[in-house]
Amino acid sequence: MNALVYKSTGSWYVVKNEAGAFFNARIKGKLKIDNITSTNPVAVGDVVDVEKENTQDGDVVITNIHERKNYITRQSPHNKNQQQIIASNIDQSILFATLKDPKTSQGFIDRFLVTSEAYHIPAIIVFNKYDLYQKKELEKLDELKFIYEKNNYRVLIISVSHQQGIDEVKNILKNKTTLLSGHSGVGKSSFINIIFPETLLKTQEVSGWSGKGLHTTTFAEMYDLPDGGKIIDTPGLREFALMDIGKKELSHYFPEMKTLINDCRFNNCLHVDEPHCAVKQAVEEGKIAADRYISYLNILGTIETKKW
C-alpha cells in the first residue's frame, strides 16, 4: 500500500496510509535512490510503498520510494561531506525572519532563497515581530521588501504576538505542502501554535508514534493543516549547505543576475574581476542591490574550496 512519510529519526519513521491510518515504519534492506548520496534515504514528504510486518505491534516496512518531484537538502549535522535530505515533494517554502530580537542576516535570507531556487521551490519571506521595529528597522524592512519584491519574491510582514497578518499567511498555506524554516527565536513555533488548535497539534505530535529511534530535533516533521494542506517544520535548521551548486552555477539562482549572464563577455564569467561583466556593471548602476551582490560573493567564497 502507498503511504506518506510524516516523521523521521533516520532509523524509524511515521507514515500515513491512504485511509488516514498512522504506522511506525522502518526500511527493508537497502533502498536505491538515483544519484542522491545522503545520510537519510527516506525523508519527510516521501511517498512510499509499505508492507505490514508479521508482528503484534502493527509496524510496517518501507519497500520502495516513489519518484520525488523535488527535494531540499542541507549539510549533514554529523558529516560535513555528506548531505541530509530535509524534505521532499514541497510546493513552496517560507522563511520566517526578524530584524530585531534576533536579527536575521541578509546573508542567511539569500542562502535560503538560493537553495529554494536551486531545488525549484517557490520561496516566500515572512518578516515577523513588526511591532518591535523602530525607525532603523522599518527603513531596513522597506529596503529589503523593495529588493526582494523586485525579484518576484513574495514578502509578508506580520506580528505573531499581536496576531497581525496571520490570516494572510494561513491563506498561502491552504492546500499546499509548505516547508517552514527560520532561526530559533524568530516566532516560527509561535506561529505554528496559533494555526493549530492546541488539542489538534498535541494529537498529531503523538499519533502513531512510539518514540522508537533517535532524537528528532535535526529532522523535519509534517502536520496536516485544519483547513487543508500540510506544513513541514524544520527544527534545528541553522544553515543551508549548497552542496550541489558549483561556482559557475551560482549566479543562475540570483534572478537579477540570471537575466544578465548572456551579456557578459565570457560565458564562464564568475562576475568577480572579469572585464566587461554585465552583472558588475548592473551593480555599479544600482540595478542590482549591492547587498545582494555581496551575498553572492560571500556564498561564492564558500564554494571556492570545494571540488566540482
MOURLIN-V570537 format. One record per residue. N is the residue number from 1. SS is DSSP state (alpha for helix, beta for strand, coil for the rest). OMEGA is omega in radians with two decimals (999 if undefined). Layout:
n=N ss=SS omega=OMEGA
n=N ss=SS omega=OMEGA
//
This chain:
n=1 ss=coil omega=3.09
n=2 ss=beta omega=3.07
n=3 ss=beta omega=3.13
n=4 ss=beta omega=-3.09
n=5 ss=beta omega=-3.10
n=6 ss=beta omega=-3.05
n=7 ss=beta omega=-3.10
n=8 ss=beta omega=2.96
n=9 ss=coil omega=-3.11
n=10 ss=coil omega=3.10
n=11 ss=coil omega=3.05
n=12 ss=coil omega=-3.07
n=13 ss=beta omega=2.93
n=14 ss=beta omega=3.12
n=15 ss=beta omega=3.12
n=16 ss=beta omega=-3.11
n=17 ss=beta omega=-3.04
n=18 ss=coil omega=3.11
n=19 ss=coil omega=3.11
n=20 ss=coil omega=3.14
n=21 ss=coil omega=3.12
n=22 ss=beta omega=3.10
n=23 ss=beta omega=2.88
n=24 ss=beta omega=-3.07
n=25 ss=beta omega=3.01
n=26 ss=beta omega=-3.12
n=27 ss=beta omega=3.06
n=28 ss=coil omega=3.13
n=29 ss=coil omega=3.13
n=30 ss=coil omega=3.12
n=31 ss=coil omega=-3.13
n=32 ss=coil omega=3.07
n=33 ss=coil omega=-3.04
n=34 ss=coil omega=2.97
n=35 ss=coil omega=3.10
n=36 ss=coil omega=3.06
n=37 ss=coil omega=-3.09
n=38 ss=beta omega=3.14
n=39 ss=coil omega=3.14
n=40 ss=coil omega=-3.10
n=41 ss=coil omega=-3.13
n=42 ss=coil omega=-3.09
n=43 ss=coil omega=3.03
n=44 ss=coil omega=-3.09
n=45 ss=coil omega=3.12
n=46 ss=coil omega=2.92
n=47 ss=beta omega=-3.02
n=48 ss=beta omega=2.94
n=49 ss=beta omega=3.13
n=50 ss=beta omega=3.05
n=51 ss=beta omega=3.10
n=52 ss=beta omega=3.07
n=53 ss=coil omega=3.09
n=54 ss=coil omega=3.13
n=55 ss=coil omega=-3.09
n=56 ss=coil omega=-3.06
n=57 ss=coil omega=3.04
n=58 ss=coil omega=3.11
n=59 ss=coil omega=3.09
n=60 ss=beta omega=3.07
n=61 ss=beta omega=3.10
n=62 ss=beta omega=-3.07
n=63 ss=beta omega=-3.07
n=64 ss=beta omega=3.06
n=65 ss=beta omega=3.10
n=66 ss=coil omega=-3.14
n=67 ss=coil omega=-3.14
n=68 ss=coil omega=3.03
n=69 ss=coil omega=3.04
n=70 ss=coil omega=3.04
n=71 ss=beta omega=-3.14
n=72 ss=beta omega=-3.05
n=73 ss=beta omega=2.96
n=74 ss=beta omega=3.06
n=75 ss=beta omega=3.14
n=76 ss=coil omega=3.10
n=77 ss=coil omega=-3.05
n=78 ss=coil omega=-3.11
n=79 ss=coil omega=-3.03
n=80 ss=coil omega=3.13
n=81 ss=coil omega=3.12
n=82 ss=coil omega=3.13
n=83 ss=beta omega=3.10
n=84 ss=beta omega=3.09
n=85 ss=beta omega=-3.13
n=86 ss=beta omega=-3.10
n=87 ss=beta omega=-3.14
n=88 ss=beta omega=3.07
n=89 ss=coil omega=-3.04
n=90 ss=coil omega=3.09
n=91 ss=coil omega=-3.11
n=92 ss=beta omega=3.09
n=93 ss=beta omega=3.10
n=94 ss=beta omega=3.04
n=95 ss=beta omega=3.00
n=96 ss=beta omega=-3.11
n=97 ss=beta omega=3.08
n=98 ss=beta omega=3.10
n=99 ss=beta omega=3.14
n=100 ss=coil omega=3.04
n=101 ss=coil omega=-0.04
n=102 ss=coil omega=3.09
n=103 ss=beta omega=3.05
n=104 ss=coil omega=-3.10
n=105 ss=coil omega=3.09
n=106 ss=alpha omega=3.10
n=107 ss=alpha omega=3.12
n=108 ss=alpha omega=3.11
n=109 ss=alpha omega=-3.09
n=110 ss=alpha omega=3.08
n=111 ss=alpha omega=3.09
n=112 ss=alpha omega=-3.12
n=113 ss=alpha omega=3.10
n=114 ss=alpha omega=3.12
n=115 ss=alpha omega=3.12
n=116 ss=alpha omega=3.10
n=117 ss=alpha omega=-3.08
n=118 ss=alpha omega=-3.12
n=119 ss=coil omega=3.04
n=120 ss=coil omega=3.13
n=121 ss=coil omega=3.12
n=122 ss=beta omega=-3.05
n=123 ss=beta omega=3.11
n=124 ss=beta omega=3.09
n=125 ss=beta omega=3.09
n=126 ss=beta omega=3.09
n=127 ss=beta omega=-3.12
n=128 ss=beta omega=3.10
n=129 ss=coil omega=3.12
n=130 ss=alpha omega=-3.10
n=131 ss=alpha omega=-3.12
n=132 ss=alpha omega=-2.98
n=133 ss=coil omega=3.02
n=134 ss=coil omega=-3.04
n=135 ss=alpha omega=-3.10
n=136 ss=alpha omega=-3.12
n=137 ss=alpha omega=-3.14
n=138 ss=alpha omega=3.10
n=139 ss=alpha omega=3.11
n=140 ss=alpha omega=3.13
n=141 ss=alpha omega=3.11
n=142 ss=alpha omega=-3.13
n=143 ss=alpha omega=-3.12
n=144 ss=alpha omega=3.13
n=145 ss=alpha omega=3.13
n=146 ss=alpha omega=-3.10
n=147 ss=alpha omega=-3.02
n=148 ss=alpha omega=3.10
n=149 ss=alpha omega=3.06
n=150 ss=alpha omega=3.13
n=151 ss=coil omega=3.01
n=152 ss=coil omega=2.99
n=153 ss=coil omega=3.08
n=154 ss=beta omega=-3.13
n=155 ss=beta omega=3.11
n=156 ss=beta omega=-3.12
n=157 ss=beta omega=-3.04
n=158 ss=coil omega=2.94
n=159 ss=beta omega=-3.13
n=160 ss=coil omega=-3.08
n=161 ss=coil omega=3.11
n=162 ss=coil omega=-3.12
n=163 ss=coil omega=3.08
n=164 ss=beta omega=3.12
n=165 ss=coil omega=-3.08
n=166 ss=alpha omega=-3.08
n=167 ss=alpha omega=3.13
n=168 ss=alpha omega=3.10
n=169 ss=alpha omega=3.13
n=170 ss=alpha omega=3.12
n=171 ss=alpha omega=3.12
n=172 ss=alpha omega=-3.07
n=173 ss=alpha omega=-3.00
n=174 ss=coil omega=3.02
n=175 ss=coil omega=3.07
n=176 ss=coil omega=3.01
n=177 ss=beta omega=-2.98
n=178 ss=beta omega=3.04
n=179 ss=beta omega=3.11
n=180 ss=beta omega=-3.13
n=181 ss=beta omega=3.11
n=182 ss=coil omega=3.09
n=183 ss=coil omega=3.04
n=184 ss=coil omega=3.08
n=185 ss=coil omega=-3.09
n=186 ss=coil omega=3.05
n=187 ss=coil omega=3.14
n=188 ss=alpha omega=-3.14
n=189 ss=alpha omega=3.10
n=190 ss=alpha omega=3.09
n=191 ss=alpha omega=3.13
n=192 ss=alpha omega=3.13
n=193 ss=alpha omega=3.11
n=194 ss=alpha omega=-3.03
n=195 ss=alpha omega=3.07
n=196 ss=coil omega=2.90
n=197 ss=coil omega=-3.01
n=198 ss=alpha omega=-3.09
n=199 ss=alpha omega=-3.13
n=200 ss=alpha omega=3.13
n=201 ss=alpha omega=3.14
n=202 ss=alpha omega=3.14
n=203 ss=alpha omega=-3.10
n=204 ss=alpha omega=-3.12
n=205 ss=alpha omega=-3.06
n=206 ss=alpha omega=-3.04
n=207 ss=coil omega=3.04
n=208 ss=coil omega=-3.04
n=209 ss=coil omega=-3.07
n=210 ss=coil omega=3.14
n=211 ss=coil omega=3.13
n=212 ss=coil omega=3.03
n=213 ss=coil omega=-3.02
n=214 ss=coil omega=3.06
n=215 ss=coil omega=-2.93
n=216 ss=coil omega=-2.97
n=217 ss=coil omega=3.14
n=218 ss=coil omega=-3.13
n=219 ss=coil omega=3.14
n=220 ss=coil omega=3.08
n=221 ss=beta omega=-3.07
n=222 ss=beta omega=3.11
n=223 ss=beta omega=3.02
n=224 ss=beta omega=3.13
n=225 ss=coil omega=-3.12
n=226 ss=coil omega=-3.07
n=227 ss=coil omega=-3.13
n=228 ss=coil omega=-3.09
n=229 ss=coil omega=-3.11
n=230 ss=beta omega=2.97
n=231 ss=beta omega=3.06
n=232 ss=beta omega=-3.14
n=233 ss=beta omega=-3.08
n=234 ss=coil omega=3.14
n=235 ss=coil omega=3.07
n=236 ss=coil omega=-3.09
n=237 ss=coil omega=-3.08
n=238 ss=coil omega=-3.03
n=239 ss=coil omega=3.01
n=240 ss=coil omega=3.08
n=241 ss=coil omega=-3.08
n=242 ss=coil omega=-2.96
n=243 ss=coil omega=-3.09
n=244 ss=coil omega=-3.03
n=245 ss=coil omega=3.09
n=246 ss=coil omega=-3.09
n=247 ss=coil omega=-3.09
n=248 ss=coil omega=-3.11
n=249 ss=coil omega=-2.90
n=250 ss=alpha omega=-3.08
n=251 ss=alpha omega=3.11
n=252 ss=alpha omega=-3.08
n=253 ss=alpha omega=2.92
n=254 ss=coil omega=-3.01
n=255 ss=alpha omega=-3.11
n=256 ss=alpha omega=3.08
n=257 ss=alpha omega=-3.07
n=258 ss=alpha omega=-3.10
n=259 ss=coil omega=-3.07
n=260 ss=coil omega=-3.00
n=261 ss=alpha omega=-3.09
n=262 ss=alpha omega=3.12
n=263 ss=alpha omega=3.07
n=264 ss=coil omega=-3.13
n=265 ss=coil omega=-3.07
n=266 ss=coil omega=-3.10
n=267 ss=coil omega=3.06
n=268 ss=coil omega=-3.09
n=269 ss=coil omega=3.08
n=270 ss=coil omega=3.06
n=271 ss=coil omega=3.14
n=272 ss=coil omega=-3.13
n=273 ss=coil omega=3.13
n=274 ss=coil omega=3.10
n=275 ss=coil omega=3.09
n=276 ss=coil omega=3.13
n=277 ss=coil omega=-3.10
n=278 ss=alpha omega=-3.14
n=279 ss=alpha omega=3.13
n=280 ss=alpha omega=3.12
n=281 ss=alpha omega=3.13
n=282 ss=alpha omega=3.08
n=283 ss=alpha omega=-3.13
n=284 ss=alpha omega=-3.12
n=285 ss=coil omega=3.11
n=286 ss=coil omega=3.13
n=287 ss=coil omega=3.01
n=288 ss=coil omega=-3.10
n=289 ss=coil omega=-3.11
n=290 ss=alpha omega=-3.13
n=291 ss=alpha omega=3.09
n=292 ss=alpha omega=3.11
n=293 ss=alpha omega=3.08
n=294 ss=alpha omega=3.07
n=295 ss=alpha omega=3.11
n=296 ss=alpha omega=-3.13
n=297 ss=alpha omega=3.14
n=298 ss=alpha omega=3.11
n=299 ss=alpha omega=3.11
n=300 ss=alpha omega=3.14
n=301 ss=alpha omega=3.12
n=302 ss=alpha omega=3.13
n=303 ss=alpha omega=-3.06
n=304 ss=coil omega=-3.02
n=305 ss=coil omega=-3.09
n=306 ss=coil omega=3.11
n=307 ss=coil omega=-3.10
n=308 ss=coil omega=999
//
